[in-house]
Amino acid sequence: MEQPEQARTKAGFVALIGAPNAGKSTLLNSLVGSKVSIVSRKVQTTRALVRGIAIEGEAQIVFVDTPGIFKPKRRLDRAMVTSAWGGAGDADVVALLLDVRKGLDEEAEAILAKLPELKRPKVLILNKIDLIERSRLLELAAKLNEKVPFAHTFMISALNGDGIETLKRQLAGMMPEGPWLYPEDQISDAPLRMLAAEITREKIYERLHEELPYQSTVETDQWQVRPDGSVRIEQTVFVERDSQRKIVLGKGGQTIKAIGQAARKEIAEIAEAPVHLFIFVKVRENWSDDPERYREMGLEFPRG
């Protein structure tokens, strides 16, 4: 399908902000209709601004999935929070996503207090609406709109798809007129290499979320397309201590083997090619204090 000729095309950015585990990544994947953002039970897993691109009629909506906003304790946390607010300030529309079961908790209050600083149209998205009764839902929506004037309030379930189409239509209507920003077949501008690293990181969390602190990172070192069309990928998992390395490897290498199999399957779907995946686990002490790692994750290194 060719892009329409007339100047009625629209394109713009929507920043999804919210507390950790509000469901931003699930919502992003649901809006775009493809897996572009890591979904994990671990909080604070989205580190860089992963973008997904959705087409709705004549409009192209580029979603910026900001890292969860929380009280930063460590340097990595501070970088992620700065990145989140920076991403929101550059967008055409700021969409605040709240988990209705948590309601107006301390995290939500902190975000609402800062929202007026962003001189952008704002919409409120109440997620997981199937999990509380309607009267409480309407009460919460009214209370939130008293605190910040939202242009629209949407009630959705990101997981089962309720309300997603309405949300997408309204957001498309809020996009400024102009040419599309990305080719139509490009659903995410996160390079495949980065996406592959995110997938492996997700698989590590799924298996080891109790044992492993979230200061582990995955880098894709090599992405080589072979003559037969298959892809050879080499990745390194970096942990901070040798004890963590042993956990990731598992007895006789069983854990890393299972992680590799799960990741390879998913990466192959995205790459649309057979994948040969090789994962190495290395200890890199204090990587969370190394400016170079932040640049690789698309974050600013916070001084001090």
Phi and psi in degrees as GROMACS dihedral restraints (atoms count N, CA, C in turn):
[ dihedral_restraints ]
;  ai    aj    ak    al  type     phi  dphi    fc
    3     4     5     6     1   -83.7    20    10
    4     5     6     7     1   152.0    20    10
    6     7     8     9     1   -68.5    20    10
    7     8     9    10     1   134.1    20    10
    9    10    11    12     1   -58.6    20    10
   10    11    12    13     1   147.5    20    10
   12    13    14    15     1   -74.5    20    10
   13    14    15    16     1   -38.6    20    10
   15    16    17    18     1   -63.1    20    10
   16    17    18    19     1   158.3    20    10
   18    19    20    21     1   -78.5    20    10
   19    20    21    22     1    11.2    20    10
   21    22    23    24     1   -78.4    20    10
   22    23    24    25     1    -0.2    20    10
   24    25    26    27     1   -65.1    20    10
   25    26    27    28     1   148.3    20    10
   27    28    29    30     1  -127.1    20    10
   28    29    30    31     1   152.6    20    10
   30    31    32    33     1  -157.9    20    10
   31    32    33    34     1   141.3    20    10
   33    34    35    36     1  -172.1    20    10
   34    35    36    37     1  -179.5    20    10
   36    37    38    39     1  -112.7    20    10
   37    38    39    40     1   137.4    20    10
   39    40    41    42     1  -119.9    20    10
   40    41    42    43     1   121.4    20    10
   42    43    44    45     1   -91.9    20    10
   43    44    45    46     1   124.5    20    10
   45    46    47    48     1   -93.8    20    10
   46    47    48    49     1   113.9    20    10
   48    49    50    51     1  -119.9    20    10
   49    50    51    52     1   158.7    20    10
   51    52    53    54     1   166.0    20    10
   52    53    54    55     1   170.8    20    10
   54    55    56    57     1   -69.2    20    10
   55    56    57    58     1   162.5    20    10
   57    58    59    60     1   -56.4    20    10
   58    59    60    61     1   142.8    20    10
   60    61    62    63     1    64.3    20    10
   61    62    63    64     1    23.2    20    10
   63    64    65    66     1   -75.5    20    10
   64    65    66    67     1   -16.5    20    10
   66    67    68    69     1   107.3    20    10
   67    68    69    70     1    19.5    20    10
   69    70    71    72     1   -62.4    20    10
   70    71    72    73     1   -43.6    20    10
   72    73    74    75     1   -66.5    20    10
   73    74    75    76     1   -40.6    20    10
   75    76    77    78     1   -63.1    20    10
   76    77    78    79     1   -41.5    20    10
   78    79    80    81     1   -64.1    20    10
   79    80    81    82     1   -45.2    20    10
   81    82    83    84     1   -58.9    20    10
   82    83    84    85     1   -46.6    20    10
   84    85    86    87     1   -62.3    20    10
   85    86    87    88     1   -36.0    20    10
   87    88    89    90     1   -71.0    20    10
   88    89    90    91     1   -40.7    20    10
   90    91    92    93     1   -67.8    20    10
   91    92    93    94     1   -39.2    20    10
   93    94    95    96     1   -85.1    20    10
   94    95    96    97     1   -22.7    20    10
   96    97    98    99     1    76.1    20    10
   97    98    99   100     1    23.7    20    10
   99   100   101   102     1  -160.7    20    10
  100   101   102   103     1   157.4    20    10
  102   103   104   105     1   -79.2    20    10
  103   104   105   106     1   106.4    20    10
  105   106   107   108     1  -121.6    20    10
  106   107   108   109     1   -12.2    20    10
  108   109   110   111     1  -131.2    20    10
  109   110   111   112     1   138.6    20    10
  111   112   113   114     1   -62.4    20    10
  112   113   114   115     1   135.1    20    10
  114   115   116   117     1  -116.3    20    10
  115   116   117   118     1   123.7    20    10
  117   118   119   120     1  -149.5    20    10
  118   119   120   121     1   155.1    20    10
  120   121   122   123     1   -75.6    20    10
  121   122   123   124     1   -20.4    20    10
  123   124   125   126     1   -72.0    20    10
  124   125   126   127     1   135.2    20    10
  126   127   128   129     1   -75.5    20    10
  127   128   129   130     1   161.6    20    10
  129   130   131   132     1    59.1    20    10
  130   131   132   133     1    43.5    20    10
  132   133   134   135     1   -92.8    20    10
  133   134   135   136     1   -24.3    20    10
  135   136   137   138     1   -81.0    20    10
  136   137   138   139     1   111.9    20    10
  138   139   140   141     1   -99.0    20    10
  139   140   141   142     1   -46.9    20    10
  141   142   143   144     1   -99.2    20    10
  142   143   144   145     1   170.8    20    10
  144   145   146   147     1   -81.7    20    10
  145   146   147   148     1    95.0    20    10
  147   148   149   150     1   -84.1    20    10
  148   149   150   151     1   128.2    20    10
  150   151   152   153     1  -107.1    20    10
  151   152   153   154     1   138.4    20    10
  153   154   155   156     1  -118.2    20    10
  154   155   156   157     1   149.5    20    10
  156   157   158   159     1  -120.4    20    10
  157   158   159   160     1   124.8    20    10
  159   160   161   162     1  -117.6    20    10
  160   161   162   163     1   146.1    20    10
  162   163   164   165     1  -111.2    20    10
  163   164   165   166     1   127.6    20    10
  165   166   167   168     1  -133.7    20    10
  166   167   168   169     1   104.2    20    10
  168   169   170   171     1    61.4    20    10
  169   170   171   172     1  -124.1    20    10
  171   172   173   174     1   -87.1    20    10
  172   173   174   175     1    -1.6    20    10
  174   175   176   177     1  -103.3    20    10
  175   176   177   178     1   142.5    20    10
  177   178   179   180     1  -113.0    20    10
  178   179   180   181     1   122.7    20    10
  180   181   182   183     1  -111.4    20    10
  181   182   183   184     1   122.0    20    10
  183   184   185   186     1  -102.7    20    10
  184   185   186   187     1   114.4    20    10
  186   187   188   189     1   -91.1    20    10
  187   188   189   190     1   130.7    20    10
  189   190   191   192     1  -106.2    20    10
  190   191   192   193     1   112.5    20    10
  192   193   194   195     1   -91.9    20    10
  193   194   195   196     1    97.4    20    10
  195   196   197   198     1   -76.2    20    10
  196   197   198   199     1   154.3    20    10
  198   199   200   201     1   -61.7    20    10
  199   200   201   202     1   150.7    20    10
  201   202   203   204     1   -56.4    20    10
  202   203   204   205     1   140.4    20    10
  204   205   206   207     1   -95.0    20    10
  205   206   207   208     1   125.7    20    10
  207   208   209   210     1  -151.1    20    10
  208   209   210   211     1   178.5    20    10
  210   211   212   213     1   -78.3    20    10
  211   212   213   214     1   113.1    20    10
  213   214   215   216     1   -75.0    20    10
  214   215   216   217     1   131.3    20    10
  216   217   218   219     1  -107.3    20    10
  217   218   219   220     1   -46.6    20    10
  219   220   221   222     1  -105.8    20    10
  220   221   222   223     1   173.4    20    10
  222   223   224   225     1   -59.8    20    10
  223   224   225   226     1   -43.9    20    10
  225   226   227   228     1   -61.2    20    10
  226   227   228   229     1   -41.5    20    10
  228   229   230   231     1   -60.0    20    10
  229   230   231   232     1   -44.2    20    10
  231   232   233   234     1   -62.9    20    10
  232   233   234   235     1   -40.5    20    10
  234   235   236   237     1   -62.1    20    10
  235   236   237   238     1   -40.1    20    10
  237   238   239   240     1   -68.6    20    10
  238   239   240   241     1   -39.9    20    10
  240   241   242   243     1   -68.3    20    10
  241   242   243   244     1   -42.5    20    10
  243   244   245   246     1   -59.3    20    10
  244   245   246   247     1   -43.0    20    10
  246   247   248   249     1   -62.0    20    10
  247   248   249   250     1   -40.3    20    10
  249   250   251   252     1   -62.7    20    10
  250   251   252   253     1   -49.8    20    10
  252   253   254   255     1   -68.9    20    10
  253   254   255   256     1   -35.2    20    10
  255   256   257   258     1   -61.6    20    10
  256   257   258   259     1   -44.5    20    10
  258   259   260   261     1   -62.5    20    10
  259   260   261   262     1   -38.3    20    10
  261   262   263   264     1   -69.3    20    10
  262   263   264   265     1   -38.1    20    10
  264   265   266   267     1   -66.9    20    10
  265   266   267   268     1   -23.1    20    10
  267   268   269   270     1   -91.8    20    10
  268   269   270   271     1    -6.4    20    10
  270   271   272   273     1   -84.9    20    10
  271   272   273   274     1   162.3    20    10
  273   274   275   276     1   -79.5    20    10
  274   275   276   277     1   -32.4    20    10
  276   277   278   279     1  -137.1    20    10
  277   278   279   280     1   137.9    20    10
  279   280   281   282     1  -106.0    20    10
  280   281   282   283     1   123.7    20    10
  282   283   284   285     1  -112.0    20    10
  283   284   285   286     1   115.5    20    10
  285   286   287   288     1   -91.9    20    10
  286   287   288   289     1   122.8    20    10
  288   289   290   291     1  -105.7    20    10
  289   290   291   292     1   126.9    20    10
  291   292   293   294     1  -125.1    20    10
  292   293   294   295     1   141.0    20    10
  294   295   296   297     1   -82.4    20    10
  295   296   297   298     1   114.6    20    10
  297   298   299   300     1   -64.2    20    10
  298   299   300   301     1   -24.9    20    10
  300   301   302   303     1   -68.0    20    10
  301   302   303   304     1   -31.3    20    10
  303   304   305   306     1   -82.9    20    10
  304   305   306   307     1   -24.8    20    10
  306   307   308   309     1    60.1    20    10
  307   308   309   310     1  -143.6    20    10
  309   310   311   312     1   -89.3    20    10
  310   311   312   313     1    70.1    20    10
  312   313   314   315     1   -86.8    20    10
  313   314   315   316     1  -175.2    20    10
  315   316   317   318     1   -59.0    20    10
  316   317   318   319     1   -41.3    20    10
  318   319   320   321     1   -64.8    20    10
  319   320   321   322     1   -44.1    20    10
  321   322   323   324     1   -63.6    20    10
  322   323   324   325     1   -41.6    20    10
  324   325   326   327     1   -59.4    20    10
  325   326   327   328     1   -42.9    20    10
  327   328   329   330     1   -63.3    20    10
  328   329   330   331     1   -40.8    20    10
  330   331   332   333     1   -68.4    20    10
  331   332   333   334     1   -45.0    20    10
  333   334   335   336     1   -60.6    20    10
  334   335   336   337     1   -36.2    20    10
  336   337   338   339     1   -64.9    20    10
  337   338   339   340     1   -30.2    20    10
  339   340   341   342     1   -92.4    20    10
  340   341   342   343     1   -20.0    20    10
  342   343   344   345     1   -55.9    20    10
  343   344   345   346     1   -40.1    20    10
  345   346   347   348     1   -58.6    20    10
  346   347   348   349     1   -20.9    20    10
  348   349   350   351     1   -65.1    20    10
  349   350   351   352     1   -26.0    20    10
  351   352   353   354     1   -87.0    20    10
  352   353   354   355     1   109.6    20    10
  354   355   356   357     1   -84.9    20    10
  355   356   357   358     1    66.6    20    10
  357   358   359   360     1  -137.0    20    10
  358   359   360   361     1   153.1    20    10
  360   361   362   363     1   -59.2    20    10
  361   362   363   364     1   139.2    20    10
  363   364   365   366     1  -122.6    20    10
  364   365   366   367     1   140.4    20    10
  366   367   368   369     1  -124.8    20    10
  367   368   369   370     1   151.7    20    10
  369   370   371   372     1  -108.8    20    10
  370   371   372   373     1   129.8    20    10
  372   373   374   375     1  -119.9    20    10
  373   374   375   376     1   114.3    20    10
  375   376   377   378     1   -95.0    20    10
  376   377   378   379     1   117.7    20    10
  378   379   380   381     1  -104.8    20    10
  379   380   381   382     1   156.2    20    10
  381   382   383   384     1    68.3    20    10
  382   383   384   385     1    38.1    20    10
  384   385   386   387     1   -66.8    20    10
  385   386   387   388     1   -19.5    20    10
  387   388   389   390     1   -72.9    20    10
  388   389   390   391     1    -7.2    20    10
  390   391   392   393     1  -102.2    20    10
  391   392   393   394     1    -3.6    20    10
  393   394   395   396     1  -134.6    20    10
  394   395   396   397     1   160.5    20    10
  396   397   398   399     1   -74.3    20    10
  397   398   399   400     1   153.9    20    10
  399   400   401   402     1   -59.7    20    10
  400   401   402   403     1   -38.4    20    10
  402   403   404   405     1   -62.2    20    10
  403   404   405   406     1   -41.0    20    10
  405   406   407   408     1   -67.4    20    10
  406   407   408   409     1   -34.7    20    10
  408   409   410   411     1   -64.3    20    10
  409   410   411   412     1   -47.6    20    10
  411   412   413   414     1   -66.6    20    10
  412   413   414   415     1   -36.4    20    10
  414   415   416   417     1   -63.5    20    10
  415   416   417   418     1   -44.3    20    10
  417   418   419   420     1   -64.4    20    10
  418   419   420   421     1   -43.6    20    10
  420   421   422   423     1   -60.5    20    10
  421   422   423   424     1   -43.0    20    10
  423   424   425   426     1   -64.8    20    10
  424   425   426   427     1   -44.1    20    10
  426   427   428   429     1   -62.1    20    10
  427   428   429   430     1   -42.3    20    10
  429   430   431   432     1   -68.0    20    10
  430   431   432   433     1   -38.9    20    10
  432   433   434   435     1   -71.1    20    10
  433   434   435   436     1   -22.6    20    10
  435   436   437   438     1   -68.2    20    10
  436   437   438   439     1   -38.4    20    10
  438   439   440   441     1   -75.2    20    10
  439   440   441   442     1   -42.6    20    10
  441   442   443   444     1  -135.5    20    10
  442   443   444   445     1   129.2    20    10
  444   445   446   447     1   -75.5    20    10
  445   446   447   448     1   106.5    20    10
  447   448   449   450     1   -91.2    20    10
  448   449   450   451     1   141.0    20    10
  450   451   452   453     1   -65.3    20    10
  451   452   453   454     1   -37.5    20    10
  453   454   455   456     1  -144.7    20    10
  454   455   456   457     1   153.0    20    10
  456   457   458   459     1  -122.5    20    10
  457   458   459   460     1   126.1    20    10
  459   460   461   462     1  -114.4    20    10
  460   461   462   463     1   142.7    20    10
  462   463   464   465     1  -118.2    20    10
  463   464   465   466     1   118.8    20    10
  465   466   467   468     1  -138.5    20    10
  466   467   468   469     1   168.0    20    10
  468   469   470   471     1  -126.9    20    10
  469   470   471   472     1   105.8    20    10
  471   472   473   474     1   -61.1    20    10
  472   473   474   475     1   -32.6    20    10
  474   475   476   477     1   -71.8    20    10
  475   476   477   478     1   -45.1    20    10
  477   478   479   480     1  -101.8    20    10
  478   479   480   481     1     2.3    20    10
  480   481   482   483     1    89.7    20    10
  481   482   483   484     1    -2.4    20    10
  483   484   485   486     1   -60.3    20    10
  484   485   486   487     1   128.7    20    10
  486   487   488   489     1    79.5    20    10
  487   488   489   490     1    -1.0    20    10
  489   490   491   492     1   -68.2    20    10
  490   491   492   493     1   -42.6    20    10
  492   493   494   495     1   -63.4    20    10
  493   494   495   496     1   -42.7    20    10
  495   496   497   498     1   -61.4    20    10
  496   497   498   499     1   -45.4    20    10
  498   499   500   501     1   -58.3    20    10
  499   500   501   502     1   -45.6    20    10
  501   502   503   504     1   -63.6    20    10
  502   503   504   505     1   -42.5    20    10
  504   505   506   507     1   -61.7    20    10
  505   506   507   508     1   -47.1    20    10
  507   508   509   510     1   -65.0    20    10
  508   509   510   511     1   -41.9    20    10
  510   511   512   513     1   -63.7    20    10
  511   512   513   514     1   -39.0    20    10
  513   514   515   516     1   -59.5    20    10
  514   515   516   517     1   -39.8    20    10
  516   517   518   519     1   -66.4    20    10
  517   518   519   520     1   -22.4    20    10
  519   520   521   522     1   -89.7    20    10
  520   521   522   523     1    -4.2    20    10
  522   523   524   525     1   -77.6    20    10
  523   524   525   526     1   143.1    20    10
  525   526   527   528     1   -70.9    20    10
  526   527   528   529     1   151.7    20    10
  528   529   530   531     1   -68.6    20    10
  529   530   531   532     1   143.6    20    10
  531   532   533   534     1   159.2    20    10
  532   533   534   535     1   170.3    20    10
  534   535   536   537     1   -68.1    20    10
  535   536   537   538     1   155.2    20    10
  537   538   539   540     1   -64.2    20    10
  538   539   540   541     1   147.6    20    10
  540   541   542   543     1   -90.0    20    10
  541   542   543   544     1   -20.9    20    10
  543   544   545   546     1  -136.2    20    10
  544   545   546   547     1   153.2    20    10
  546   547   548   549     1   -58.3    20    10
  547   548   549   550     1   149.7    20    10
  549   550   551   552     1   -60.9    20    10
  550   551   552   553     1   -32.1    20    10
  552   553   554   555     1   -88.0    20    10
  553   554   555   556     1     7.2    20    10
  555   556   557   558     1  -102.8    20    10
  556   557   558   559     1   101.2    20    10
  558   559   560   561     1   -83.5    20    10
  559   560   561   562     1   -20.0    20    10
  561   562   563   564     1  -147.4    20    10
  562   563   564   565     1   138.2    20    10
  564   565   566   567     1   -94.2    20    10
  565   566   567   568     1     6.2    20    10
  567   568   569   570     1   -71.3    20    10
  568   569   570   571     1   119.3    20    10
  570   571   572   573     1   -57.7    20    10
  571   572   573   574     1   150.5    20    10
  573   574   575   576     1   -54.4    20    10
  574   575   576   577     1   -36.0    20    10
  576   577   578   579     1   -60.7    20    10
  577   578   579   580     1   -43.2    20    10
  579   580   581   582     1   -69.1    20    10
  580   581   582   583     1   -40.6    20    10
  582   583   584   585     1   -62.0    20    10
  583   584   585   586     1   -41.3    20    10
  585   586   587   588     1   -61.5    20    10
  586   587   588   589     1   -39.6    20    10
  588   589   590   591     1   -65.8    20    10
  589   590   591   592     1   -39.9    20    10
  591   592   593   594     1   -62.6    20    10
  592   593   594   595     1   -41.2    20    10
  594   595   596   597     1   -62.4    20    10
  595   596   597   598     1   -45.8    20    10
  597   598   599   600     1   -63.1    20    10
  598   599   600   601     1   -39.6    20    10
  600   601   602   603     1   -63.3    20    10
  601   602   603   604     1   -38.7    20    10
  603   604   605   606     1   -62.9    20    10
  604   605   606   607     1   -42.5    20    10
  606   607   608   609     1   -64.9    20    10
  607   608   609   610     1   -34.6    20    10
  609   610   611   612     1   -63.6    20    10
  610   611   612   613     1   -44.4    20    10
  612   613   614   615     1   -63.0    20    10
  613   614   615   616     1   -42.6    20    10
  615   616   617   618     1   -58.0    20    10
  616   617   618   619     1   -38.1    20    10
  618   619   620   621     1   -86.3    20    10
  619   620   621   622     1   -33.5    20    10
  621   622   623   624     1  -122.8    20    10
  622   623   624   625     1    22.0    20    10
  624   625   626   627     1   -61.8    20    10
  625   626   627   628     1   -22.8    20    10
  627   628   629   630     1   -79.7    20    10
  628   629   630   631     1   -42.6    20    10
  630   631   632   633     1   -83.6    20    10
  631   632   633   634     1   -26.4    20    10
  633   634   635   636     1  -109.9    20    10
  634   635   636   637     1   124.4    20    10
  636   637   638   639     1   -66.3    20    10
  637   638   639   640     1   159.6    20    10
  639   640   641   642     1   -79.9    20    10
  640   641   642   643     1     7.4    20    10
  642   643   644   645     1   -80.7    20    10
  643   644   645   646     1    50.6    20    10
  645   646   647   648     1  -119.8    20    10
  646   647   648   649     1   148.1    20    10
  648   649   650   651     1  -136.4    20    10
  649   650   651   652     1   155.0    20    10
  651   652   653   654     1  -123.0    20    10
  652   653   654   655     1   135.3    20    10
  654   655   656   657     1  -124.9    20    10
  655   656   657   658     1   138.6    20    10
  657   658   659   660     1   -90.3    20    10
  658   659   660   661     1   111.5    20    10
  660   661   662   663     1   -87.1    20    10
  661   662   663   664     1   -31.8    20    10
  663   664   665   666     1  -142.5    20    10
  664   665   666   667     1   137.2    20    10
  666   667   668   669     1  -137.4    20    10
  667   668   669   670     1    97.5    20    10
  669   670   671   672     1  -119.0    20    10
  670   671   672   673     1   119.1    20    10
  672   673   674   675     1   -82.9    20    10
  673   674   675   676     1   123.1    20    10
  675   676   677   678     1   -90.5    20    10
  676   677   678   679     1   162.8    20    10
  678   679   680   681     1   -54.4    20    10
  679   680   681   682     1   -30.6    20    10
  681   682   683   684     1   -82.6    20    10
  682   683   684   685     1     5.2    20    10
  684   685   686   687     1    92.4    20    10
  685   686   687   688     1   -12.3    20    10
  687   688   689   690     1   -78.7    20    10
  688   689   690   691     1   166.2    20    10
  690   691   692   693     1  -119.2    20    10
  691   692   693   694     1   129.9    20    10
  693   694   695   696     1   -99.4    20    10
  694   695   696   697     1   121.8    20    10
  696   697   698   699     1  -120.9    20    10
  697   698   699   700     1   131.2    20    10
  699   700   701   702     1  -115.7    20    10
  700   701   702   703     1   130.9    20    10
  702   703   704   705     1  -129.3    20    10
  703   704   705   706     1   152.4    20    10
  705   706   707   708     1  -121.5    20    10
  706   707   708   709     1   130.8    20    10
  708   709   710   711     1   -96.8    20    10
  709   710   711   712     1   123.1    20    10
  711   712   713   714     1  -104.7    20    10
  712   713   714   715     1   128.4    20    10
  714   715   716   717     1  -121.9    20    10
  715   716   717   718     1   170.1    20    10
  717   718   719   720     1   -95.0    20    10
  718   719   720   721     1   -17.5    20    10
  720   721   722   723     1  -139.0    20    10
  721   722   723   724     1   156.6    20    10
  723   724   725   726     1   -63.9    20    10
  724   725   726   727     1   -32.1    20    10
  726   727   728   729     1   -62.8    20    10
  727   728   729   730     1   -35.5    20    10
  729   730   731   732     1   -70.6    20    10
  730   731   732   733     1   -36.4    20    10
  732   733   734   735     1   -59.7    20    10
  733   734   735   736     1   -42.0    20    10
  735   736   737   738     1   -64.1    20    10
  736   737   738   739     1   -37.8    20    10
  738   739   740   741     1   -64.0    20    10
  739   740   741   742     1   -45.0    20    10
  741   742   743   744     1   -66.2    20    10
  742   743   744   745     1   -40.0    20    10
  744   745   746   747     1   -69.5    20    10
  745   746   747   748     1   -43.2    20    10
  747   748   749   750     1    76.4    20    10
  748   749   750   751     1   170.1    20    10
  750   751   752   753     1   -62.8    20    10
  751   752   753   754     1   121.6    20    10
  753   754   755   756     1    61.6    20    10
  754   755   756   757     1    23.4    20    10
  756   757   758   759     1    75.9    20    10
  757   758   759   760     1    13.5    20    10
  759   760   761   762     1   -66.6    20    10
  760   761   762   763     1   -38.7    20    10
  762   763   764   765     1   -67.2    20    10
  763   764   765   766     1   -48.9    20    10
  765   766   767   768     1   -65.8    20    10
  766   767   768   769     1   -30.4    20    10
  768   769   770   771     1   -65.2    20    10
  769   770   771   772     1   -45.2    20    10
  771   772   773   774     1   -66.0    20    10
  772   773   774   775     1   -39.8    20    10
  774   775   776   777     1   -61.8    20    10
  775   776   777   778     1   -44.9    20    10
  777   778   779   780     1   -60.8    20    10
  778   779   780   781     1   -41.4    20    10
  780   781   782   783     1   -64.4    20    10
  781   782   783   784     1   -44.7    20    10
  783   784   785   786     1   -65.0    20    10
  784   785   786   787     1   -42.3    20    10
  786   787   788   789     1   -68.0    20    10
  787   788   789   790     1   -42.6    20    10
  789   790   791   792     1   -58.5    20    10
  790   791   792   793     1   -42.6    20    10
  792   793   794   795     1   -60.3    20    10
  793   794   795   796     1   -45.0    20    10
  795   796   797   798     1   -73.9    20    10
  796   797   798   799     1   -38.1    20    10
  798   799   800   801     1   -64.5    20    10
  799   800   801   802     1   -37.5    20    10
  801   802   803   804     1   -62.2    20    10
  802   803   804   805     1   -36.0    20    10
  804   805   806   807     1   -64.4    20    10
  805   806   807   808     1   -42.0    20    10
  807   808   809   810     1   -72.5    20    10
  808   809   810   811     1   -41.6    20    10
  810   811   812   813     1   -75.7    20    10
  811   812   813   814     1   -14.1    20    10
  813   814   815   816     1    52.2    20    10
  814   815   816   817     1    45.0    20    10
  816   817   818   819     1  -160.6    20    10
  817   818   819   820     1   155.6    20    10
  819   820   821   822     1   -63.0    20    10
  820   821   822   823     1   141.9    20    10
  822   823   824   825     1  -122.3    20    10
  823   824   825   826     1   134.1    20    10
  825   826   827   828     1  -108.4    20    10
  826   827   828   829     1   112.0    20    10
  828   829   830   831     1  -111.0    20    10
  829   830   831   832     1   127.7    20    10
  831   832   833   834     1  -120.8    20    10
  832   833   834   835     1   121.4    20    10
  834   835   836   837     1  -116.0    20    10
  835   836   837   838     1   130.0    20    10
  837   838   839   840     1  -114.4    20    10
  838   839   840   841     1   145.1    20    10
  840   841   842   843     1  -115.6    20    10
  841   842   843   844     1   122.4    20    10
  843   844   845   846     1  -128.5    20    10
  844   845   846   847     1   149.8    20    10
  846   847   848   849     1   -92.0    20    10
  847   848   849   850     1   125.8    20    10
  849   850   851   852     1  -131.6    20    10
  850   851   852   853     1    97.6    20    10
  852   853   854   855     1   -61.8    20    10
  853   854   855   856     1   140.8    20    10
  855   856   857   858     1    56.8    20    10
  856   857   858   859     1    31.5    20    10
  858   859   860   861     1   -60.8    20    10
  859   860   861   862     1   -25.6    20    10
  861   862   863   864     1   -74.2    20    10
  862   863   864   865     1    -0.7    20    10
  864   865   866   867     1  -111.0    20    10
  865   866   867   868     1    12.6    20    10
  867   868   869   870     1  -102.1    20    10
  868   869   870   871     1   114.1    20    10
  870   871   872   873     1   -54.2    20    10
  871   872   873   874     1   -33.9    20    10
  873   874   875   876     1   -62.2    20    10
  874   875   876   877     1   -38.2    20    10
  876   877   878   879     1   -63.9    20    10
  877   878   879   880     1   -37.1    20    10
  879   880   881   882     1   -65.3    20    10
  880   881   882   883     1   -42.8    20    10
  882   883   884   885     1   -60.3    20    10
  883   884   885   886     1   -40.2    20    10
  885   886   887   888     1   -64.4    20    10
  886   887   888   889     1   -29.0    20    10
  888   889   890   891     1   -91.6    20    10
  889   890   891   892     1     3.5    20    10
  891   892   893   894     1    75.1    20    10
  892   893   894   895     1    24.7    20    10
  894   895   896   897     1  -113.7    20    10
  895   896   897   898     1   153.3    20    10
  897   898   899   900     1   -78.6    20    10
  898   899   900   901     1   139.8    20    10
  900   901   902   903     1   -83.2    20    10
  901   902   903   904     1   116.6    20    10
  903   904   905   906     1   -76.8    20    10
  904   905   906   907     1   127.4    20    10
  906   907   908   909     1   -79.1    20    10
  907   908   909   910     1   150.8    20    10
